[in-house]
Amino acid sequence: MRSARLLSLSLIFCLSISAFAQRSNTPAQPPRAAAKATAAAPTITLAVDASEAPRKIFHAKMNIPASPGPLVLYYPKWIPGEHGPTGPVVDTAGLKFTAAGQTLAWQRDGVDMYTYHLTVPAGATSVEVNMDYMSPVESSGFSAGSSATAQMAVVSWNWLVLYPKGFNSDDIQVRASLKLPAGWKYGTALPVANNAAESVSFAPASLTTLIDSPVIMGAHFSVVPLQQGQNPPHEMDIAADSEAALQMPPELKQAYNNLVAEAGALYGARHYRDYHFLLSLSDHVAHFGLEHHESNDSRLPERYMVDDHLRLLGASLEPHEYTHSWNGKYRRPAGLATPEYETPMQGQLLWVYEGLTEYFGYVLTARSGLWTPDQFREQMANIAMQYTYRPGRQWRPLEDTATAAQILYGASPAWTSWRRSVDYYDEGALIWLEADTIIRQQTGNKKSMDDFAHLFLGPPSTGPIVKPYTFDDIVNALNQVAPYDWRKFLTDRIINVAPQPPLNGIINGGYRLVYTDTPNEITKAVEEERDFMDAASSIGILVTKDGTIQDTIHGGLAATAGIGPGMKLVAVNGRKFSFDVFRDALKATTSSKEPLQLLVENTEYYKTYSLDYHDGVRYPNLVRDTTKPALIDDIIKPKVTTPPTTSPSATQ
Ligand SMILES: [Zn+2]
């Protein structure tokens, strides 16, 4: 998964090993196959009516086989890929249970809000359930966030289903059907049984597969086949808020074709029957990406495909979510491979699940031509700066940001530098870049993380199965690729407090991180499109276009002077704040002996702060270090495709 926050700042931005080992776990981790099945797993019938999607309300009618006596039903709580208890039970309404012609009394569990208790009357063989789901109006959050507009919607089945206690989601079967708004088209990885006008019947599938297979639908809809004629099939199913937004430029189509081919070359196998890139283009849905085994639910601004800056900022989303089919869905940390949606997940290994996905996602973005080589290096420079100015690393190990994922996704951006955030994404990417350069150094550039990808995520090709892994499995696989003290390498950077940022991948890769007064293309796009300026490396503030100080670098110049997050930068050297005024004033500090004067508002009080700062504006960039081989350039070379001659992003 990738959150809106990772996307918006991204620049600054969602399993080994034998058939037998698949189901075994260490004692601390929840076993995947743990249900005490005393009865045959049921087949649930689920009819979803999405015809009122533009009103943001969805109706479900279920038939759940049941025997007379007490019955416990669960609403899905821990949503795969969201790494937390994010099931939107608060947005359900109209709950009604009937059996044998009677309306049943029900009670929510006093402790677990996702559990319902009822009693099935004598003579009944099943329970009918009616339930509505109201999609939020605010465009924030993940799959429980805004998902419907006047013109399109994404249906996540976990909103609309209850299931009985005592069974693994792999064993429960669901016969689902879906009614669409008149005239809308749809796309999904869920196999279809029958396609009638505006109503679709799906083939019976496990509850796992159903919840893993959302449906995208809309009035403006296009299907773009990728690597046409090859098996397994791939397609991009795009729903947009306008017909104009669906016009995919040829160079972008070529890059997505390349992405499918380059991923095949990187991993050497595929673990899906077919693959659907479900792409929502709207300014009124939550922006994020959520991985699934045979599809991904990626949501970007309406004009993503037709605006250069938006394309540059959104380029790495599909490669990230697609990579999760291998890393996250097929191979999954044992603590995240839970038997159903009620068992809590444990995220300690998210620096592999998300960090390695971030790394391979960036590499594939460059190899496929969605980014130019320069843009890949710009992204590395930007995240290197971000994690250089992250003093929270002085107290908090990277692993703890993964363990605490379920609370950190919802944390305020204020105080991120001191609290840390979901740092296992991009700090993880820097650590995996370093691992790649070490493997290349150890083997005379004959082996690389590509070999790890083949060994750990690759052959043989399978359907969508889950193979859990542990920390030891990662260490062992790295040692199989290139012997090295990988346990110490990972322990020093991830398990222990690591005060120094992991920049060795850049250095080993033949580049140096430098600060200049020129923003790179990605930084420029972030400032202009995201209305966000990162001055962490100069006076230590992150500020939005209206002057709101989102965060201060703990221990930095501004913080030490008394400035904190939530305050507002009103004027710089006596002139009203804007990015241009601020940038020019920072530049001028190199030739001025005067302090930088900042007028700041704090809860209706104004104060001027004088900062004795003379190092100018400092934007991160990578420059070539010719004393070392350019391993970074080798890493991002396409393996099987020719990148588009015109860059699909940032053409002027
Ligand atoms: Zn992810």
Residues whose N, C-alpha, C, O or C-beta is under 5 A from the ligand:
A	BS01	ZN	M1 R2 C14 E354
